[in-house]
Structures are given as C-alpha cells and as structure tokens.
Amino acid sequence: MISNESRRHLGLGSLSPILVSHIAPHHRVKSLAFVLATVISCVAGAFGQTCPDPAPRTAGTYRFRQLGETISIPISVADCHPVALDLHWANGRNNGGLFVITFLDSGQQPIFTKQISGFMVGTSHFDLTSLAPQLALGSRSLISLPSTVTIQTVRPFSSPASISYVVTRMSPHPNINYEKLDESTASNLRTAPGKVLVDGESRSVPDSGESFKYLLEEVTFDEPRELDLNGGREVVKSVFRLTLMGVQALSKDRLIWLDDAPLPAFSLRDSRGIATLIYDRSVLRDGAQISVSNRDGSRMFSLAERLSVPESKRLTVVHSSEEGNEITAVHSAVRLVGATRQPLVQIELRTNRMFPPRDVPLQLLIGKQNFVNELSGNANGRSLTLTLTPENYAALKEGAEVIAYYGTPDRTGLSGKDVWLFGRLKKVMSEQHD
C-alpha cells in the first residue's frame, strides 16, 4: 500500500518543500535525492516497475530563500515515459534570481544544463519525448535518458524566488508505431460522435437579434495518432470540437478565435453555424474570449459568453512559445528618405526551427493583427524582423501572442510544421548600443 506521503512525492500530489527547507544548503541535493530515490524505489516495487494508468505527474511550487539553494525533482518513475518539464515563475523586479536547470542521468551525471532568468513572469518548456539529439535543447548528449532534474539559484539572487514545475509522463507503448494524423482522419472527426463537455447558454448576437450557443465536445480516436505540434511530435488520443450554433451569419466566417489563437473553421451541414477541431490543448484556456472573423480578419465580432473549460481538461502550465523561439529585441530605428528622417520601431525574432522556402509568403500575427509586407529576414532562415511605424506599434497590445505562419493562421495543432510560436509581446524597448 502506498502512503499518501509517497503518492505526493511521486507526483500524485506536490513535491513537498519540507524536503529541502530544513536541510543545510550543501547537503540538500544529496539528502533530497536519497529521499526521492527511496520513495521511487518503494513505488516502483508496488507497481512492479509498471507505469500506472494514468501516468503520474510531478507538480509543485518551491520558494527559494537563499543563494545556492537546490531542489531535485524525479524525471523517471517506474517505466513511465517522460514527456515534458514545464516551469513557471512570477516574481518581482526586486525579488527573483537566475536558475540553473540541470538534467542528470541515472548515474547522476549531468547531460544538459540551461540557465533561465526567474525575474518577473515567464515560462520554460523542455521537450523530453524524443531520444534523438535535440537541437531545441542545445545538446546532442540527450540521447542519454534524464533521470532527475535539479534547480539551483545562482547570482544575481534576491529572496524570495518562487518557481512552479510540472513533469508530464505517459505510459510506454513499446513496439507501436503510431499513424500520422492526416487530413482524411481529421475530416472524419467533423461528424464523429463526441462526449459533451460544455453546453453553453443561448445568447443573442449584438446587432442581429439572432441567438447562438457554443458546444465543446471531446472526440476520442479509435487509436492514438502522432502529430507535429509546437516544434516536436506528440501522441494524441482525442480531439476537442468547438461548435458555434444558431446564427445564420456564422456560416460565412472562416476563423474562430480563442483569445489570440485563430482556429480554421468549417460549416455545419445545415449552414446554421461553424465548428473547429482543436488538437493543441494549450489554446483551451478557461475564460478565453470567443470571436469569429472572415479569413483576413477584416470583419470580426466577439461573443458575450466566454469559454468554459472543465478543470480536468485544463493544462496546469500553459506555454505559448516553442523552445528555441524568442523575441530577441524591440528597439527604435530611423529610415532616411533624402533629408527626411522617419522614426520606426523594429521587433526582432529568432528561431531554431528554420523557416523553409515556400511559394506563399511568411506572415506574422500579433494578437489579431496580421503583418506581411512589413517583414524581412536573413539568408539562414532563422531570423525575422518586423518594422512598424510608432503608431502601428502603439496599437499592439501588451502581452499579445506572437506567431509566424505560412498559409492560414492555424493554432489547432494540425498544421504544426507551418506555425511558429514566439510567446507574448513585451513592449519594453531594448537598449541601443553604438
């Protein structure tokens, strides 16, 4: 029988900070590792080395109070397959610190290290799904399996500094090659029976007098499918179908929006509404604003009722950027035309996943504003610069999501190879260096 304490340390609850808070800093890592090893050993014995279903997740929040303080979190549990490590922090300008994240193998040898800044608000996502060398993690040595991850505070540090973590795992499926999710399968999901999660209230659409309601369903695959998602590959077992019903005018619209996430839509057979299929759960945010628009976004309206997502379907940590994609700078610039100086603002972006050559132009979406002609890049296909007038820059919203894409903006997850996530816009000008 597994005790409640053991279940909590395994990930069926939070990792208790008591394990580190009363141990001298230079003994904390070894002591905590010993406790975790004991817990994991007991649990593995109880499960007979078999990963339970559902696979356990390790989640919690720890508050660092001094420089050099370290916590250790188990990655490998029984024979469960590690999927991802997600970190989140929300500290102030005058408290926080740098964190050193180190992945260790079963012999406690470091196989990958990264330093992140834990000031203000931020997230970091580590993909653990592939045994192949991971360029996104910057190290070819990740062919070694990570067994543990440690988080340590280094200079500069100002107490306290909190960080939340979630280790996601899945049950292993040896010798199974999942089929890719293709357009034909996706098309069949439009009419497949689903489990109703939310049946929204009937509301009136402004300026039309017609009523509408939304329906959120979960449709389960007959077999799990593999999908290119957020720069990596994921195995998905179900899809979410969001349907807007009851408004004749909706049948002419081609995009459904959840906050800043555009979702290509299809018309219902009776032409009384539209629907979309969502494979990427990160866009299913409770309280998200539901909007509809035509394809270019020139005609758009938002619905009064916001999205309600059952708690069991919400992600604990939501990341809006891929590892290796970042907004590197926001700075002022000047364009000289003859003797005229035109002030400008430039937003610079960088990716590890190269923009491939295509017959259609690359586009950038910030919030709900789309940019094409204002973009420029370099020859290696990894950098992108958006040049705006100060007025256009001022119209952008702080915290708007930034995505680059080919073709149609698609945050459903089905067009993962054609979409790059860069996180949220921070409207803070970078320092200029001569």
C-alpha positions as CSV (number, residue, x, y, z in Angstrom):
1,M,0.0,0.0,0.0
2,I,1.4,3.4,-1.0
3,S,1.2,6.0,1.7
4,N,-0.3,9.4,1.0
5,E,3.1,10.9,1.5
6,S,4.7,8.6,-1.1
7,R,1.9,9.4,-3.5
8,R,2.5,13.1,-3.1
9,H,6.3,12.8,-3.7
10,L,5.7,10.6,-6.8
11,G,3.7,13.2,-8.5
12,L,0.2,12.3,-7.5
13,G,0.5,15.4,-5.4
14,S,3.0,18.2,-5.0
15,L,6.7,17.7,-4.1
16,S,6.9,18.9,-0.5
17,P,9.3,21.8,0.1
18,I,9.9,20.4,3.6
19,L,12.4,18.0,2.0
20,V,14.7,20.9,1.3
21,S,13.8,23.8,3.5
22,H,15.3,22.4,6.7
23,I,18.5,20.9,5.3
24,A,21.8,22.8,5.1
25,P,22.4,24.0,1.5
26,H,25.4,21.9,0.8
27,H,23.6,18.7,2.0
28,R,20.3,19.4,0.3
29,V,20.8,17.8,-3.0
30,K,22.2,14.5,-1.7
31,S,19.6,14.3,1.1
32,L,16.7,15.1,-1.2
33,A,18.0,12.7,-3.8
34,F,18.2,9.9,-1.2
35,V,14.6,10.6,0.0
36,L,13.3,10.7,-3.6
37,A,15.2,7.5,-4.5
38,T,13.7,5.7,-1.6
39,V,10.2,6.9,-2.5
40,I,10.6,6.0,-6.1
41,S,12.0,2.6,-5.2
42,C,9.0,1.8,-2.9
43,V,6.5,2.9,-5.5
44,A,8.2,1.1,-8.3
45,G,8.1,-2.0,-6.2
46,A,4.4,-1.5,-5.5
47,F,3.7,-1.2,-9.2
48,G,6.1,-3.9,-10.2
49,Q,8.1,-1.5,-12.4
50,T,4.9,-1.0,-14.4
51,C,3.7,2.6,-15.2
52,P,0.3,3.2,-13.7
53,D,-2.6,4.4,-15.8
54,P,-2.9,7.3,-15.9
55,A,0.8,8.0,-15.7
56,P,1.7,10.1,-12.6
57,R,2.7,13.8,-12.9
58,T,5.1,15.5,-10.5
59,A,3.9,19.1,-9.8
60,G,4.5,21.7,-7.2
61,T,5.9,25.1,-6.2
62,Y,9.0,25.9,-4.3
63,R,10.1,29.1,-2.7
64,F,13.9,29.7,-2.7
65,R,15.2,31.9,0.1
66,Q,19.0,31.9,-0.3
67,L,21.7,31.8,-3.0
68,G,22.9,28.3,-3.9
69,E,19.7,26.6,-2.7
70,T,18.9,23.5,-4.8
71,I,15.9,21.2,-5.2
72,S,15.8,17.8,-7.0
73,I,12.8,16.6,-9.0
74,P,12.4,13.0,-10.3
75,I,12.0,12.7,-14.1
76,S,12.0,8.8,-14.4
77,V,9.3,7.0,-12.4
78,A,8.8,3.2,-12.8
79,D,8.7,2.6,-16.6
80,C,6.7,5.7,-17.4
81,H,7.9,7.7,-20.4
82,P,8.8,11.3,-19.6
83,V,7.1,13.8,-21.9
84,A,7.9,17.3,-20.8
85,L,9.1,19.5,-18.0
86,D,7.3,22.9,-17.7
87,L,8.5,25.7,-15.4
88,H,6.6,28.8,-14.5
89,W,7.7,31.8,-12.3
90,A,6.1,35.1,-11.3
91,N,8.5,37.1,-9.2
92,G,9.0,40.9,-9.0
93,R,11.7,43.3,-10.2
94,N,13.2,43.3,-6.8
95,N,12.9,39.6,-6.0
96,G,13.8,36.5,-8.0
97,G,17.1,35.2,-9.4
98,L,18.8,33.2,-12.1
99,F,18.0,29.5,-12.0
100,V,20.4,26.8,-13.3
101,I,18.4,23.8,-14.6
102,T,20.5,20.6,-14.8
103,F,19.3,17.2,-16.2
104,L,21.1,14.2,-14.7
105,D,21.2,10.6,-16.0
106,S,20.7,7.5,-13.8
107,G,24.3,7.8,-12.7
108,Q,23.8,11.4,-11.6
109,Q,26.0,12.7,-14.4
110,P,24.9,16.0,-16.0
111,I,23.7,15.6,-19.6
112,F,22.2,19.1,-20.2
113,T,22.3,22.4,-18.4
114,K,20.4,25.6,-19.1
115,Q,20.3,28.9,-17.2
116,I,17.0,30.9,-17.1
117,S,16.1,34.3,-15.6
118,G,13.5,34.0,-12.9
119,F,12.6,37.6,-12.6
120,M,9.2,38.9,-13.5
121,V,6.8,36.4,-15.2
122,G,7.9,33.7,-17.5
123,T,7.7,30.0,-18.6
124,S,10.1,27.5,-20.0
125,H,9.2,24.2,-21.7
126,F,11.6,21.2,-22.1
127,D,10.5,18.5,-24.5
128,L,11.6,15.1,-23.3
129,T,9.7,13.0,-25.8
130,S,12.5,12.1,-28.2
131,L,15.6,10.1,-27.6
132,A,17.2,11.6,-30.7
133,P,19.6,14.5,-30.4
134,Q,17.5,17.6,-29.5
135,L,18.7,20.8,-31.2
136,A,16.0,22.6,-29.2
137,L,17.7,21.7,-26.0
138,G,21.1,22.6,-27.5
139,S,22.8,19.3,-26.7
140,R,23.4,16.1,-28.7
141,S,24.0,14.2,-25.5
142,L,20.3,14.0,-24.7
143,I,20.4,10.5,-26.3
144,S,21.1,9.7,-22.6
145,L,17.8,9.4,-20.7
146,P,17.4,12.1,-18.0
147,S,16.5,10.6,-14.6
148,T,16.5,13.7,-12.4
149,V,16.4,17.4,-12.8
150,T,17.9,19.9,-10.3
151,I,17.0,23.6,-10.0
152,Q,19.6,25.8,-8.3
153,T,19.7,29.6,-7.6
154,V,22.8,31.5,-8.7
155,R,23.8,35.1,-8.8
156,P,22.1,37.6,-9.1
157,F,19.6,36.5,-6.5
158,S,17.1,38.4,-4.3
159,S,15.0,36.4,-1.8
160,P,12.4,35.1,-2.2
161,A,12.2,33.5,-5.6
162,S,9.4,31.1,-6.4
163,I,9.2,28.6,-9.3
164,S,6.5,26.1,-10.2
165,Y,7.2,22.9,-12.0
166,V,5.2,20.1,-13.8
167,V,6.8,16.8,-15.1
168,T,4.4,15.2,-17.5
169,R,4.7,11.5,-18.2
170,M,2.9,8.9,-20.3
171,S,2.6,5.1,-20.2
172,P,5.0,3.4,-22.6
173,H,3.8,1.7,-25.7
174,P,6.7,-0.5,-26.8
175,N,6.9,-1.6,-30.5
176,I,4.0,0.6,-31.5
177,N,4.4,2.9,-34.5
178,Y,1.5,5.4,-34.4
179,E,-0.1,6.5,-37.6
180,K,0.3,10.1,-38.5
181,L,-2.8,12.2,-38.2
182,D,-3.8,13.0,-41.8
183,E,-6.4,15.2,-43.4
184,S,-8.7,12.3,-44.1
185,T,-8.8,11.3,-40.4
186,A,-9.3,14.9,-39.4
187,S,-12.2,15.3,-41.9
188,N,-14.0,12.2,-40.4
189,L,-13.7,13.8,-36.9
190,R,-16.0,16.6,-38.0
191,T,-19.1,14.4,-37.7
192,A,-17.8,11.7,-35.4
193,P,-19.8,11.2,-32.1
194,G,-18.3,13.1,-29.1
195,K,-18.6,13.5,-25.4
196,V,-20.2,16.8,-24.4
197,L,-18.0,18.7,-22.0
198,V,-19.8,22.1,-22.0
199,D,-23.2,23.0,-23.5
200,G,-23.2,26.8,-23.5
201,E,-26.1,29.1,-22.8
202,S,-28.1,30.6,-25.6
203,R,-27.2,34.2,-26.1
204,S,-28.1,37.0,-28.5
205,V,-25.6,38.3,-31.0
206,P,-25.2,42.1,-30.9
207,D,-26.9,44.0,-33.8
208,S,-28.5,40.8,-35.2
209,G,-31.2,39.7,-32.8
210,E,-30.3,36.1,-33.5
211,S,-29.3,33.7,-30.7
212,F,-26.3,31.5,-30.6
213,K,-24.8,28.9,-28.3
214,Y,-21.5,27.1,-28.3
215,L,-20.8,23.4,-27.6
216,L,-17.5,21.9,-26.5
217,E,-17.0,18.2,-27.1
218,E,-14.2,15.6,-26.8
219,V,-13.9,13.1,-29.6
220,T,-11.7,10.1,-28.9
221,F,-9.6,8.4,-31.6
222,D,-10.0,4.7,-32.3
223,E,-6.2,4.5,-31.9
224,P,-3.7,7.2,-30.7
225,R,-2.3,9.3,-33.5
226,E,1.0,11.1,-33.9
227,L,1.0,14.8,-34.6
228,D,3.7,17.5,-35.2
229,L,3.0,20.0,-32.5
230,N,4.9,23.1,-31.2
231,G,8.1,22.1,-32.8
232,G,8.0,18.4,-31.7
233,R,6.0,15.3,-32.0
234,E,3.2,14.3,-29.7
235,V,0.8,11.3,-29.4
236,V,-2.8,12.5,-29.1
237,K,-5.7,10.3,-28.0
238,S,-8.5,12.7,-28.5
239,V,-9.5,16.0,-30.2
240,F,-11.8,18.8,-29.0
241,R,-14.6,20.0,-31.2
242,L,-15.9,23.6,-30.6
243,T,-19.1,24.3,-32.4
244,L,-20.9,27.7,-32.6
245,M,-24.6,27.1,-33.5
246,G,-27.7,29.1,-34.1
247,V,-26.5,32.1,-36.1
248,Q,-27.1,32.1,-39.9
249,A,-24.3,34.7,-40.5
250,L,-21.7,32.5,-38.9
251,S,-21.7,30.1,-41.8
252,K,-19.8,32.7,-43.9
253,D,-17.0,33.0,-41.4
254,R,-13.8,31.0,-41.6
255,L,-11.9,31.6,-38.4
256,I,-12.9,31.0,-34.8
257,W,-10.7,32.8,-32.2
258,L,-10.0,31.8,-28.6
259,D,-8.3,35.0,-27.3
260,D,-5.4,35.4,-29.8
261,A,-5.5,31.8,-31.1
262,P,-7.0,31.6,-34.7
263,L,-8.7,28.3,-35.5
264,P,-9.8,27.5,-39.1
265,A,-13.5,26.6,-39.1
266,F,-15.8,24.5,-41.3
267,S,-19.5,25.0,-41.9
268,L,-22.2,22.8,-40.4
269,R,-24.3,20.8,-42.8
270,D,-27.4,22.8,-42.0
271,S,-25.5,26.1,-42.5
272,R,-26.6,27.2,-39.1
273,G,-23.1,27.7,-37.7
274,I,-19.5,26.7,-37.8
275,A,-17.1,24.4,-35.9
276,T,-13.4,23.8,-35.4
277,L,-11.3,20.8,-34.3
278,I,-8.6,21.5,-31.6
279,Y,-5.7,19.2,-31.2
280,D,-3.5,21.5,-29.1
281,R,-5.0,21.7,-25.6
282,S,-2.9,24.8,-24.7
283,V,-5.4,27.0,-26.6
284,L,-8.3,25.7,-24.4
285,R,-8.0,28.4,-21.8
286,D,-10.8,28.8,-19.3
287,G,-12.4,32.2,-19.7
288,A,-11.0,32.7,-23.2
289,Q,-12.8,35.3,-25.4
290,I,-14.6,33.6,-28.3
291,S,-14.5,35.6,-31.6
292,V,-15.4,34.9,-35.2
293,S,-14.0,36.5,-38.3
294,N,-13.6,36.1,-42.0
295,R,-10.3,34.7,-43.3
296,D,-8.3,38.0,-43.4
297,G,-9.7,39.3,-40.1
298,S,-11.2,42.4,-41.7
299,R,-14.7,41.5,-40.3
300,M,-14.7,40.3,-36.7
301,F,-17.0,40.3,-33.7
302,S,-16.7,38.7,-30.2
303,L,-19.3,36.8,-28.3
304,A,-20.6,37.8,-24.9
305,E,-20.1,34.4,-23.4
306,R,-16.6,33.3,-22.6
307,L,-15.2,29.7,-23.0
308,S,-15.7,27.4,-20.0
309,V,-13.2,24.5,-19.8
310,P,-13.8,21.7,-17.3
311,E,-11.0,21.7,-14.7
312,S,-10.0,18.1,-15.6
313,K,-9.2,19.3,-19.2
314,R,-7.1,22.3,-18.3
315,L,-3.3,22.3,-18.6
316,T,-1.5,23.1,-15.3
317,V,1.2,25.0,-17.1
318,V,0.4,26.7,-20.4
319,H,3.3,27.7,-22.6
320,S,2.7,30.0,-25.6
321,S,6.2,29.6,-27.2
322,E,8.4,26.8,-28.5
323,E,11.8,26.1,-27.0
324,G,14.3,27.9,-29.3
325,N,11.9,30.6,-30.5
326,E,12.2,34.0,-28.9
327,I,11.6,37.7,-29.4
328,T,15.2,39.0,-29.1
329,A,14.7,42.7,-29.2
330,V,12.2,45.6,-29.5
331,H,14.1,48.8,-30.5
332,S,13.7,52.2,-32.2
333,A,15.1,52.8,-35.7
334,V,15.2,55.5,-38.3
335,R,14.6,55.4,-42.1
336,L,16.3,58.1,-44.1
337,V,14.5,59.2,-47.3
338,G,16.5,62.1,-48.7
339,A,16.7,64.6,-45.9
340,T,13.7,63.2,-44.1
341,R,14.0,61.0,-41.0
342,Q,11.1,58.6,-40.4
343,P,11.0,57.1,-36.9
344,L,10.3,53.4,-36.8
345,V,10.1,50.5,-34.3
346,Q,11.5,47.1,-35.0
347,I,10.7,43.8,-33.4
348,E,13.4,41.1,-33.9
349,L,12.7,37.4,-33.6
350,R,14.8,34.3,-33.8
351,T,14.0,30.6,-34.2
352,N,15.9,27.3,-34.1
353,R,13.4,25.8,-36.5
354,M,14.3,27.3,-39.8
355,F,11.6,29.0,-42.0
356,P,11.7,26.8,-45.1
357,P,11.3,28.4,-48.6
358,R,7.7,28.3,-49.8
359,D,5.6,29.6,-52.7
360,V,3.5,31.6,-50.2
361,P,4.8,34.5,-48.1
362,L,5.6,34.0,-44.4
363,Q,3.3,36.1,-42.2
364,L,3.3,37.3,-38.6
365,L,0.3,37.5,-36.3
366,I,0.5,39.7,-33.2
367,G,-2.7,39.4,-31.3
368,K,-5.3,39.7,-34.0
369,Q,-3.2,42.0,-36.3
370,N,-1.6,40.4,-39.3
371,F,1.7,41.6,-41.0
372,V,3.2,40.6,-44.3
373,N,4.8,43.5,-46.2
374,E,6.5,44.8,-43.0
375,L,8.6,41.6,-42.6
376,S,12.2,41.0,-43.6
377,G,14.5,38.1,-42.8
378,N,18.1,36.9,-43.4
379,A,19.6,34.2,-45.6
380,N,19.8,31.5,-43.0
381,G,16.0,31.5,-42.5
382,R,16.2,31.7,-38.7
383,S,15.7,35.5,-38.1
384,L,12.8,37.7,-38.7
385,T,12.4,41.5,-38.3
386,L,9.1,43.4,-38.2
387,T,9.3,47.1,-39.0
388,L,6.4,49.3,-37.9
389,T,5.6,53.0,-37.6
390,P,5.3,54.2,-34.0
391,E,1.5,54.5,-34.4
392,N,1.2,50.8,-35.6
393,Y,3.4,49.7,-32.7
394,A,1.3,51.6,-30.2
395,A,-1.8,49.8,-31.4
396,L,-0.3,46.4,-30.5
397,K,-1.5,45.1,-27.1
398,E,0.9,44.3,-24.3
399,G,1.0,40.5,-23.8
400,A,-0.4,39.7,-27.3
401,E,0.6,36.3,-28.6
402,V,3.1,36.3,-31.5
403,I,3.0,33.6,-34.2
404,A,4.6,33.2,-37.6
405,Y,2.9,31.0,-40.2
406,Y,2.5,30.0,-43.8
407,G,-0.9,29.9,-45.5
408,T,-3.8,30.2,-43.0
409,P,-3.1,31.0,-39.3
410,D,-3.8,27.7,-37.5
411,R,-3.5,27.2,-33.8
412,T,-5.5,24.0,-33.8
413,G,-2.3,21.9,-33.9
414,L,-3.0,20.2,-37.2
415,S,-0.6,22.5,-39.2
416,G,2.2,22.3,-36.6
417,K,5.0,22.4,-39.2
418,D,3.7,25.7,-40.7
419,V,3.3,27.5,-37.4
420,W,6.0,29.0,-35.1
421,L,5.1,30.2,-31.6
422,F,7.1,33.1,-30.1
423,G,5.3,33.7,-26.9
424,R,3.8,37.0,-25.7
425,L,4.9,40.5,-26.7
426,K,6.6,42.6,-24.0
427,K,6.5,46.2,-25.1
428,V,9.8,47.2,-23.4
429,M,12.4,48.9,-25.6
430,S,15.8,47.2,-25.7
431,E,18.9,49.3,-25.0
432,Q,20.7,50.5,-28.1
433,H,24.4,50.0,-28.4
434,D,26.6,52.0,-30.8
